[in-house]
């Protein structure tokens, strides 16, 4: 079965009421010990005088930093409704067909600095934490999550469509047989035969690619069949790399 890896977004939508997070109900319960350690440290850091420096956020986000201290009691939100931003606007989960939402339940996976890995139906509170953060006593979060995620995701054997940024790729990089089906989605703009990497628009395009895969109803079993499916809509290239595959979506002005 195809797996679509997404990054989280900085923007998150909270609720004023609702039940708190229940760790035992989350996907990949084997990650709960690490989740709890990271979140407890995050709460302590967020209550400290140097919270903004450690979390690398400005004073205008003080309310989000304070919310980190209440992760056990803050109303939780389904992951399918939690994240906002360019990629998630393009994915537009709310308007997916019923069949696409059923597929998303098993095929979408968000790699998170606070929670490790989450599926759309998982309920967690909004938080402010980036995978690039170094938490006191833990070190870089990508390193903290690397081994736990490798263990939790070891049984994945389908095509892995990676729409994450490099910061989140560092937390889990498929290897061995998984790397043979690991396809990173890259986006470039071509003008007068010259290709340049895009960033903001890349998020939008990756969201559209994820939506296209869910709405297609198909389950490509190989990187080449994935390439064929995506090329139904975009101009694309598929290249083998030393550690997987790169699917390049070419946008034209």
LUMMIFI-660114 format. One record per residue (C-alpha): residue in one letter; residue number from 1; x, y, z. Coordinates in steps of 0.1 Angstrom, whole numbers. Layout:
REM LUMMIFI-660114
PT   type   seq      px      py      pz
PT      A   NUM       X       Y       Z
...
END
This chain:
REM LUMMIFI-660114
PT   type   seq      px      py      pz
PT      X     1       0       0       0
PT      X     2      12      35      -9
PT      X     3      23      57      20
PT      X     4      23      95      16
PT      X     5      46     113      40
PT      X     6      38     148      49
PT      X     7      55     174      70
PT      X     8      36     193      97
PT      X     9      29     230      93
PT      X    10      37     258     117
PT      X    11       1     270     114
PT      X    12     -23     249     135
PT      X    13     -60     252     143
PT      X    14     -71     248     179
PT      X    15    -104     244     196
PT      X    16    -119     261     226
PT      X    17    -134     229     240
PT      X    18    -131     192     236
PT      X    19    -114     162     251
PT      X    20     -77     161     259
PT      X    21     -52     139     241
PT      X    22     -52     102     250
PT      X    23     -18      88     242
PT      X    24     -31      52     242
PT      X    25     -55      60     213
PT      X    26     -28      73     190
PT      X    27     -13      54     161
PT      X    28      21      38     168
PT      X    29      16      35     206
PT      X    30      52      22     207
PT      X    31      62      58     203
PT      X    32      44      69     234
PT      X    33      74      68     258
PT      X    34      94      91     235
PT      X    35      63     113     229
PT      X    36      58     118     266
PT      X    37      95     126     272
PT      X    38      97     151     244
PT      X    39      64     168     254
PT      X    40      72     170     291
PT      X    41     106     186     282
PT      X    42      88     209     258
PT      X    43      64     220     285
PT      X    44      93     228     309
PT      X    45     112     247     282
PT      X    46      80     266     273
PT      X    47      76     278     309
PT      X    48     112     290     311
PT      X    49     126     325     306
PT      X    50     146     314     275
PT      X    51     117     295     258
PT      X    52     117     318     228
PT      X    53     155     313     222
PT      X    54     153     275     226
PT      X    55     122     272     203
PT      X    56     134     299     179
PT      X    57     102     318     179
PT      X    58      94     355     183
PT      X    59      75     372     212
PT      X    60      44     374     190
PT      X    61      40     337     194
PT      X    62      40     337     232
PT      X    63       4     323     233
PT      X    64      15     293     213
PT      X    65      45     288     235
PT      X    66      23     289     266
PT      X    67       0     264     250
PT      X    68      28     239     250
PT      X    69      27     238     288
PT      X    70      -9     226     287
PT      X    71      -5     197     262
PT      X    72     -21     172     286
PT      X    73     -53     192     291
PT      X    74     -56     214     259
PT      X    75     -85     203     237
PT      X    76     -73     179     210
PT      X    77     -80     182     173
PT      X    78     -81     155     146
PT      X    79     -49     157     126
PT      X    80     -70     160      95
PT      X    81     -82     194     108
PT      X    82     -51     204     128
PT      X    83     -26     216     102
PT      X    84     -30     246      80
PT      X    85      -7     263      55
PT      X    86       2     261      19
PT      X    87       5     223      15
PT      X    88     -26     216      36
PT      X    89     -46     242      17
PT      X    90     -37     224     -15
PT      X    91     -45     190      -1
PT      X    92     -79     204      11
PT      X    93     -88     173      31
PT      X    94    -123     185      40
PT      X    95    -133     184       3
PT      X    96    -119     149      -5
PT      X    97    -144     124     -15
PT      X    98    -155      98      10
PT      X    99    -134      71      -7
PT      X   100    -104      94      -7
PT      X   101    -108     100      30
PT      X   102    -109      63      36
PT      X   103     -77      59      17
PT      X   104     -61      88      35
PT      X   105     -68      71      68
PT      X   106     -42      45      60
PT      X   107     -20      62      34
PT      X   108     -13      97      49
PT      X   109      13     100      76
PT      X   110      25     132      92
PT      X   111      60     132     107
PT      X   112      60     154     138
PT      X   113      86     168     161
PT      X   114      63     164     191
PT      X   115      45     132     182
PT      X   116      67     112     159
PT      X   117      42     100     134
PT      X   118       5     107     132
PT      X   119     -24      96     110
PT      X   120     -54     117     100
PT      X   121     -78     104     127
PT      X   122     -53     108     156
PT      X   123     -63     136     180
PT      X   124     -36     159     194
PT      X   125     -36     195     207
PT      X   126     -19     223     188
PT      X   127      18     227     196
PT      X   128      48     248     187
PT      X   129      79     227     180
PT      X   130     101     222     150
PT      X   131     122     192     141
PT      X   132     152     216     138
PT      X   133     149     223     176
PT      X   134     175     210     200
PT      X   135     157     203     233
PT      X   136     178     204     265
PT      X   137     186     169     277
PT      X   138     176     154     244
PT      X   139     197     170     216
PT      X   140     185     175     180
PT      X   141     149     162     177
PT      X   142     156     146     143
PT      X   143     182     124     162
PT      X   144     157     117     190
PT      X   145     131     103     166
PT      X   146     153      85     142
PT      X   147     156      51     159
PT      X   148     120      50     173
PT      X   149     106      59     139
PT      X   150     127      33     121
PT      X   151     114       7     144
PT      X   152      78      18     142
PT      X   153      77      20     104
PT      X   154      98     -10      97
PT      X   155      69     -31      82
PT      X   156      61      -5      55
PT      X   157      66     -23      22
PT      X   158      48      -2      -4
PT      X   159      58      29     -24
PT      X   160      67      58       0
PT      X   161      58      91     -15
PT      X   162      78     117       4
PT      X   163      64     152       4
PT      X   164      85     163      35
PT      X   165     111     190      37
PT      X   166     147     180      44
PT      X   167     144     189      81
PT      X   168     118     162      86
PT      X   169     135     137      62
PT      X   170     163     137      88
PT      X   171     140     121     114
PT      X   172     133      91      92
PT      X   173     151      81      60
PT      X   174     139      48      45
PT      X   175     168      24      40
PT      X   176     174     -11      28
PT      X   177     145     -26       8
PT      X   178     123       4      17
PT      X   179     147      28      -1
PT      X   180     140       9     -33
PT      X   181     104      23     -32
PT      X   182     112      56     -15
PT      X   183     103      85     -39
PT      X   184     110     121     -29
PT      X   185      88     147     -46
PT      X   186     108     176     -59
PT      X   187      94     207     -77
PT      X   188     111     229    -102
PT      X   189     101     258    -125
PT      X   190     112     257    -161
PT      X   191     116     290    -180
PT      X   192     134     291    -214
PT      X   193     147     257    -208
PT      X   194     163     265    -175
PT      X   195     151     248    -143
PT      X   196     151     265    -109
PT      X   197     141     251     -75
PT      X   198     110     266     -60
PT      X   199     101     266     -23
PT      X   200      68     282     -15
PT      X   201      51     268     -46
PT      X   202      67     234     -39
PT      X   203      46     230      -8
PT      X   204      14     238     -28
PT      X   205      24     213     -56
PT      X   206      32     186     -31
PT      X   207      -2     191     -15
PT      X   208     -18     188     -50
PT      X   209       2     156     -57
PT      X   210     -10     141     -24
PT      X   211     -46     149     -32
PT      X   212     -43     136     -68
PT      X   213     -29     102     -55
PT      X   214     -58      99     -30
PT      X   215     -85     109     -55
PT      X   216     -72      86     -82
PT      X   217     -82      55     -63
PT      X   218     -50      38     -75
PT      X   219     -23      22     -55
PT      X   220      10      23     -75
PT      X   221      32      -6     -66
PT      X   222      64       7     -80
PT      X   223      82      41     -84
PT      X   224      76      38    -122
PT      X   225      39      32    -118
PT      X   226      38      62     -94
PT      X   227      55      83    -121
PT      X   228      30      72    -147
PT      X   229       1      82    -124
PT      X   230      15     116    -115
PT      X   231      24     123    -151
PT      X   232     -13     120    -160
PT      X   233     -15     155    -146
PT      X   234      20     171    -145
PT      X   235      51     171    -166
PT      X   236      74     149    -145
PT      X   237     108     132    -144
PT      X   238     118     101    -124
PT      X   239     154      96    -115
PT      X   240     172      69     -95
PT      X   241     194      82     -67
PT      X   242     220      65     -45
PT      X   243     194      62     -17
PT      X   244     160      61     -35
PT      X   245     142      79     -62
PT      X   246     133     115     -70
PT      X   247     101     124     -88
PT      X   248     105     159    -102
PT      X   249      74     179    -110
PT      X   250      81     205    -136
PT      X   251      61     238    -136
PT      X   252      61     261    -165
PT      X   253      56     298    -166
END
